[in-house]
Amino acid sequence: MSVTRQSVLWGQARALMHKPPVSTRWRYMGDGLPLYGPLDDATIWRAQMCMFLLHVSQWEPAFYQEQLLPYLASFVSHWRHPLAEVDATGIRNQPFVVPNRSAYSPYALMKIAPFARFAFHVNSNAWNGRTFRQGHGFPMLEGFSHVSFSDHFIRPAGVANMVKSSVFEGVTHLALYGCCIGDEGLELLSTASCMQNLELLDVSGCQITDAGVVAMCKAHAFPLLRVLRMRQNSVTEKGCRALLDSGMLSMLDEFVVQENPVSVAMQQELAVHGGIY
């Protein structure tokens, strides 16, 4: 590779890395935001970065592996949010469609950008729900750090299969919005070794009661957890008190317990500790 070509590529890399995607965040089903946000600076940055990575790794592989890859990986804060996403939403009662594995898919990017994070979304679908509940779809989650299921009625049986799969050891953000896992499912997640790298857990609308929260606290689960969202469940003051007494709440940057039957006094106490009601 010529010196001029190398200089051009370095210039492009530095330009991209000096305007980080500060306005981005992970969007998933049920978090109150549209899955795909507006075409903001962060979205444009991600698209430009993906094309740059694919182009350089394909046409200048030695330069990419030896020089550019270590440089990109050093910008840890740039890769907090997913670089690319797979939306595996299917059609009701149709076989699960394997997501696009072309040269421009997240699967291709995973191979060349091990420092980046990637998201996988599965929306409500009768066939898909059955597939994931039985554990057959988990292998395709390999390499994804952000995983969200929505309204799948995965139930405790599905969670029992999830915790047996090693692919979840690499998952840091897990959203199970409306999956009806119940107290049994939350306890299974709490005691599973493959789930202890979670930084975000959303179990909103999952039919969880105080019993599930107490079991989670007793298990001393999720040492890396920073965000816990439990909207639209049946958690009362007893469950919130267990979180406070266990010290788990003090470790969180965000705790959401809206639309639960929590007393006014407990709401005020949670607010002091940064809870969102």
C-alpha positions in Angstrom: 0.0 0.0 0.0 1.3 3.4 -1.0 2.2 6.1 1.6 -0.5 8.3 0.1 -3.2 5.7 0.4 -2.2 5.0 4.0 -2.3 8.7 4.8 -5.8 9.0 3.4 -7.1 6.1 5.4 -5.6 7.4 8.6 -7.2 10.7 7.9 -10.6 9.1 7.5 -10.2 7.0 10.6 -9.2 10.0 12.7 -12.1 12.1 11.4 -14.5 9.4 12.3 -13.1 8.8 15.8 -13.0 12.5 16.7 -16.8 12.9 16.3 -18.2 10.2 18.6 -21.9 9.2 18.5 -22.8 11.0 21.7 -26.5 11.3 21.0 -27.1 7.6 20.5 -28.5 4.9 22.8 -29.8 1.4 22.5 -33.4 1.3 21.3 -35.5 -1.8 21.8 -39.1 -3.0 22.0 -40.8 -1.7 25.0 -38.3 0.9 26.2 -40.6 3.8 25.3 -38.6 4.8 22.2 -39.1 3.8 18.5 -36.8 1.0 17.6 -35.3 3.0 14.8 -34.7 6.6 15.7 -34.5 9.6 13.4 -31.6 10.1 11.1 -29.5 11.9 13.6 -25.7 12.4 13.8 -25.3 9.1 15.7 -27.1 7.1 13.0 -25.1 8.7 10.3 -21.9 8.1 12.2 -22.7 4.4 12.6 -23.4 4.0 8.9 -20.2 5.8 7.9 -18.2 3.7 10.3 -19.7 0.4 9.1 -18.8 1.2 5.5 -15.3 2.4 6.4 -14.6 -0.8 8.4 -15.9 -3.1 5.6 -14.0 -1.2 2.9 -10.6 -1.1 4.6 -10.7 -4.6 5.9 -11.5 -5.9 2.5 -9.1 -3.9 0.4 -6.2 -3.4 2.9 -6.5 -6.3 5.2 -2.9 -6.2 6.5 -3.0 -2.5 7.3 -6.4 -2.9 9.0 -5.3 -5.8 11.2 -1.9 -4.5 12.2 -2.5 -0.8 12.5 -6.0 0.4 12.2 -7.8 -2.2 14.4 -5.8 -1.5 17.5 -6.3 2.2 17.0 -10.1 1.9 16.7 -10.3 -0.5 19.7 -8.6 2.0 21.9 -11.7 4.3 21.8 -13.7 2.3 24.3 -16.4 4.9 24.8 -17.3 4.9 21.1 -18.5 1.3 21.3 -20.8 1.5 24.3 -23.9 1.3 22.1 -24.5 -1.2 19.2 -22.8 -0.4 16.0 -25.3 -2.3 13.9 -28.6 -4.2 14.6 -30.5 -7.2 13.3 -34.3 -7.0 13.3 -35.5 -10.6 13.2 -39.2 -9.7 13.1 -41.0 -12.4 11.1 -44.5 -13.1 9.8 -47.0 -14.9 12.0 -47.0 -18.7 11.6 -44.1 -18.6 9.1 -40.7 -20.3 9.6 -38.1 -18.2 11.3 -36.0 -16.3 8.6 -32.3 -16.4 9.3 -31.2 -12.7 9.3 -29.1 -11.4 6.4 -25.6 -12.8 6.4 -24.3 -10.8 3.4 -21.0 -8.9 3.4 -22.8 -5.8 4.7 -24.7 -7.5 7.6 -23.7 -7.3 11.3 -22.5 -10.9 11.0 -19.8 -9.7 8.7 -19.0 -6.7 10.9 -18.6 -9.0 13.9 -15.6 -10.8 12.3 -13.7 -7.6 11.6 -14.7 -5.4 14.6 -14.4 -7.5 17.7 -14.3 -4.4 19.8 -17.9 -3.3 18.7 -21.3 -4.3 20.1 -24.2 -5.5 18.1 -28.0 -5.8 18.8 -30.5 -8.5 18.0 -34.3 -7.7 18.1 -37.0 -10.3 17.9 -40.6 -9.0 17.8 -43.8 -10.8 18.6 -44.4 -13.8 16.3 -46.2 -17.1 16.9 -43.6 -19.2 15.2 -40.6 -17.3 16.5 -42.0 -17.4 20.1 -42.2 -21.2 19.9 -38.8 -21.5 18.4 -37.0 -19.4 21.1 -39.1 -20.9 23.9 -37.7 -24.3 22.9 -34.2 -22.9 22.6 -33.7 -23.7 18.9 -33.0 -20.1 17.9 -30.3 -19.3 20.4 -27.2 -20.2 18.3 -27.9 -17.3 16.0 -27.5 -14.9 18.9 -23.8 -15.7 19.1 -21.7 -12.5 19.1 -24.6 -10.1 20.0 -24.2 -8.1 23.2 -27.7 -6.5 23.1 -30.7 -8.8 22.8 -34.3 -8.0 23.1 -37.4 -10.2 22.9 -40.9 -8.6 22.8 -44.2 -10.2 23.7 -43.0 -13.7 23.0 -44.6 -15.4 26.0 -41.3 -17.1 26.5 -42.4 -18.0 30.0 -40.3 -19.8 32.6 -39.8 -22.8 30.2 -38.1 -20.5 27.7 -35.9 -19.0 30.4 -34.9 -22.5 31.5 -33.5 -23.0 28.0 -31.9 -19.6 27.8 -29.8 -20.2 31.0 -28.4 -23.4 29.5 -27.1 -21.6 26.4 -23.5 -20.4 26.5 -24.3 -17.7 23.9 -25.8 -15.5 26.7 -22.4 -15.3 28.4 -21.6 -12.5 25.9 -24.9 -10.7 26.4 -24.6 -7.5 28.4 -28.1 -6.0 27.7 -31.2 -8.2 27.9 -34.7 -7.0 27.4 -37.6 -9.4 27.9 -40.5 -7.0 27.4 -43.9 -8.7 27.9 -42.4 -12.2 27.9 -44.4 -13.4 30.9 -41.4 -15.1 32.6 -42.9 -14.6 36.1 -41.1 -15.0 39.4 -39.7 -18.4 38.4 -38.1 -17.0 35.3 -36.6 -14.1 37.1 -35.1 -16.5 39.7 -33.7 -18.6 36.9 -32.0 -15.6 35.4 -30.7 -14.5 38.8 -29.0 -17.8 39.6 -27.6 -18.5 36.1 -23.9 -18.1 35.6 -24.3 -17.2 32.0 -26.3 -14.1 33.0 -23.8 -12.5 35.4 -22.4 -10.1 32.8 -25.6 -8.2 32.4 -25.4 -4.4 32.6 -29.0 -3.9 31.7 -32.0 -6.1 32.4 -35.6 -5.1 31.4 -38.3 -7.4 32.7 -41.2 -5.0 32.2 -44.6 -6.6 31.7 -43.3 -10.0 32.8 -45.8 -10.9 35.6 -43.3 -10.4 38.3 -44.3 -10.1 42.0 -42.4 -9.4 45.2 -41.4 -13.1 45.4 -39.3 -12.8 42.3 -37.6 -9.6 43.4 -36.8 -11.1 46.8 -35.4 -14.2 45.2 -33.2 -12.1 42.9 -31.9 -10.1 45.9 -31.1 -13.3 47.9 -29.1 -14.6 44.9 -26.9 -11.5 45.0 -27.3 -11.5 41.2 -25.9 -9.4 38.4 -22.8 -7.8 39.9 -22.3 -5.6 36.8 -25.9 -4.5 36.5 -26.4 -0.7 36.1 -30.0 -0.5 34.7 -33.0 -2.5 36.0 -36.4 -1.9 34.5 -39.5 -3.5 36.0 -42.4 -1.5 34.7 -45.9 -3.0 34.5 -45.5 -5.8 37.0 -47.0 -6.5 40.5 -44.1 -5.4 42.6 -45.2 -3.7 45.9 -43.4 -2.0 48.8 -42.1 -5.4 50.0 -40.1 -6.0 46.8 -38.7 -2.5 46.7 -37.7 -2.8 50.4 -35.8 -6.0 49.5 -33.9 -4.1 46.8 -33.0 -1.3 49.2 -32.0 -3.6 52.0 -29.8 -5.8 49.8 -27.8 -2.8 48.6 -28.6 -3.7 45.0 -30.4 -0.4 44.3 -27.3 1.6 45.3 -25.3 -0.1 42.5 -27.8 1.0 39.8 -27.6 4.1 37.6 -31.3 3.6 36.7 -34.1 1.7 38.3 -37.6 1.9 36.8 -40.6 0.6 38.6 -43.4 2.6 37.0 -46.9 1.1 36.9 -46.5 -1.1 39.9 -48.6 -0.9 43.1 -46.0 0.9 45.1 -47.0 3.2 48.0 -46.4 7.0 47.9 -44.0 6.7 50.8 -41.9 4.1 49.0 -42.0 6.2 45.8 -40.4 9.0 47.7 -37.8 6.7 49.2 -36.9 5.3 45.8 -36.6 8.8 44.4 -33.9 9.5 47.0 -31.9 6.5 45.8 -32.4 7.5 42.1 -35.3 5.2 41.4 -37.8 6.3 38.7 -41.5 5.8 39.4 
